[in-house]
Amino acid sequence: MNMTGTYCVLVGIASTALAQIALKLAGKHTVLHLKWSLWLLLSLTAYAVSFLTYYMALKSFDISKVQPIMMAGIVTIISLYGFATGENFDRMRLSGVILSIISIFLISKS
């Protein structure tokens, strides 16, 4: 993987995960109130960054390589966030996170 493409993939993973977490946090507030609006704005901004970095990553790598890596990375980050905030985290979810990490390794080496 080249560094520019790798950077785009990593930023895309982080920004997509951030966008989804911000949406989750926005859901804790009443619609159209300031805190809701701020979380929603953060989510929209993060999704825009994610879209642009995904586009740039596709210029460097095959979609069959980039998409699975990004999705597995996003699943891992969001699952770990859920665990950190007290959401249910059983053996099956832990197994899924471990398999996601293994899949990122295997796909990146192909």
ChimeraX attribute file (.defattr): number of C-alpha atoms within 10 A of each C-alpha:
attribute: neighborCount
match mode: 1-to-1
recipient: residues
	/A:1	10
	/A:2	9
	/A:3	9
	/A:4	11
	/A:5	19
	/A:6	15
	/A:7	15
	/A:8	21
	/A:9	26
	/A:10	18
	/A:11	20
	/A:12	28
	/A:13	23
	/A:14	19
	/A:15	22
	/A:16	27
	/A:17	26
	/A:18	21
	/A:19	23
	/A:20	19
	/A:21	19
	/A:22	20
	/A:23	18
	/A:24	14
	/A:25	15
	/A:26	21
	/A:27	14
	/A:28	11
	/A:29	14
	/A:30	11
	/A:31	12
	/A:32	10
	/A:33	10
	/A:34	11
	/A:35	16
	/A:36	18
	/A:37	15
	/A:38	14
	/A:39	21
	/A:40	22
	/A:41	16
	/A:42	18
	/A:43	24
	/A:44	17
	/A:45	16
	/A:46	22
	/A:47	19
	/A:48	16
	/A:49	19
	/A:50	24
	/A:51	15
	/A:52	14
	/A:53	21
	/A:54	23
	/A:55	14
	/A:56	17
	/A:57	24
	/A:58	17
	/A:59	11
	/A:60	17
	/A:61	16
	/A:62	10
	/A:63	13
	/A:64	10
	/A:65	15
	/A:66	20
	/A:67	16
	/A:68	16
	/A:69	22
	/A:70	21
	/A:71	17
	/A:72	20
	/A:73	24
	/A:74	22
	/A:75	17
	/A:76	22
	/A:77	19
	/A:78	18
	/A:79	20
	/A:80	17
	/A:81	14
	/A:82	14
	/A:83	15
	/A:84	10
	/A:85	9
	/A:86	9
	/A:87	11
	/A:88	9
	/A:89	13
	/A:90	9
	/A:91	8
	/A:92	9
	/A:93	15
	/A:94	15
	/A:95	11
	/A:96	15
	/A:97	20
	/A:98	13
	/A:99	14
	/A:100	20
	/A:101	16
	/A:102	13
	/A:103	16
	/A:104	18
	/A:105	12
	/A:106	11
	/A:107	13
	/A:108	13
	/A:109	9
	/A:110	6
